[in-house]
């Protein structure tokens, strides 16, 4: 009888897919972008990825020892570490990657109750933490291959950029964000498997494009819009982090509103902000608005809310 009174964390919808299976599919979908990141930046990118994933998994394992309940088998720590590593520059010191991994799991996830209880995306929260704590390290994209600014920074400065290089990924940037093609290949896999749908990423991308078209100062210039879509972390954030089951709205209407909020916030940060990027902060702020979005879009119960007919 004691087991019958235990209520697990949301969501409560039953499915043949368990958490470990879903997380494994997400890892598979991330492999094209991971592989290209290693090809683009060299073996140091692989080192940063391994160190970051190890930090997240070991942190969750140690916390599990303290709580006497292990959860590393659900692979969520692996996904968090992988996503965090993909949002880091290849030049970052290994200790900073470890610090980010520990912060993501211990502070953002475990201290709030574990998987299903965290109120924001752990990987992006860790990235924002590192950006605030070590801005010089997190914005250093100069390597032996790329010595200039990122394409978005060059675009914001009014310089000419190569759209094809941005789409393929032959540019400076974080380890996993440079190749739009590799990210979209993984996104198509998640869509095909039914792990995600287009409500959030589709709305995000469309609203962002409209915002940039109206307020970007270049109108609906196709090359300018393509550069914004292919550059930075927009595609990675839209398909792999904004769709996070835990931190996105549950209601369908809330998901459309959530995507629209992310598009507007990202547009504001990129067009009017000092930085050329803005996806991470947009999704984190969007996560904080999820309870409100769910509240205003929750379906009305049958038989409630209607007025009584007066005779």
NORKA-V89061 format. One record per backbone hydrogen bond with DSSP energy under -0.5 kcal/mol. CO is the residue of the C=O (numbers start at 1). NH is the residue of the N-H. Records with the same first field share a line. If there is no record, write none. Layout:
BEGIN
CO=NH + NH
END
This chain:
BEGIN
1=5
2=5
3=6
6=8
16=18
18=22
19=23
20=24
21=25
22=26
23=27
24=28
25=29
26=30
27=31
28=31
30=34
31=35
32=36
33=37
34=38
35=39
36=40
37=41
38=42
42=45 + 46
43=47
44=48
45=49
46=50
47=51
48=52
49=53
50=54
51=55
52=56
53=57
54=58
55=59
56=60
57=61
58=62
59=63
60=64
61=65
62=66
63=67
64=68 + 69
71=74
72=75
75=79
76=80
77=81
78=82
79=83
80=84
81=85
82=86
83=87
84=87
85=88
86=176
88=175
89=92
93=96 + 97
94=98
95=99
96=100
97=101
98=102
99=103
100=104
101=105
102=106 + 107
103=107 + 108
104=109
105=110
106=111
109=112 + 114
110=113
114=117 + 118
121=125
122=126
123=127
124=128
125=129
126=130
127=131
128=132
129=133
130=134
134=138
135=139
137=140
139=141
141=143
145=147
146=143
150=154
151=155
152=156
153=157
154=159
155=158
161=163
162=166
163=167
164=168
165=169 + 170
166=180
167=181
169=171
174=177 + 178
178=180
179=183
180=184
181=185
182=186
183=187
184=188
185=189
186=190
187=191
188=192
189=193
190=194 + 195 + 196
191=194
197=201
198=202 + 203
199=203
200=204
201=205
202=206
203=207
204=208
205=209
206=210
207=211
208=212
209=213
210=214
211=215
212=216
218=221
219=221
221=225
222=226
223=227
224=228
225=229
226=230
227=231
231=234
233=237
234=238
235=239
236=240 + 241
237=241 + 242
241=244
244=248
251=255
252=256
253=257
254=258
255=259
256=260
257=261
258=262
259=263
260=264
261=265
262=266
263=267
264=268
265=269
266=270
267=271
268=272 + 273
269=273
278=282
279=283
280=284
281=285
282=286
283=287
284=288
285=289
286=289 + 290
287=290
289=293
290=294
291=295
292=296
293=297
294=298
301=304
END
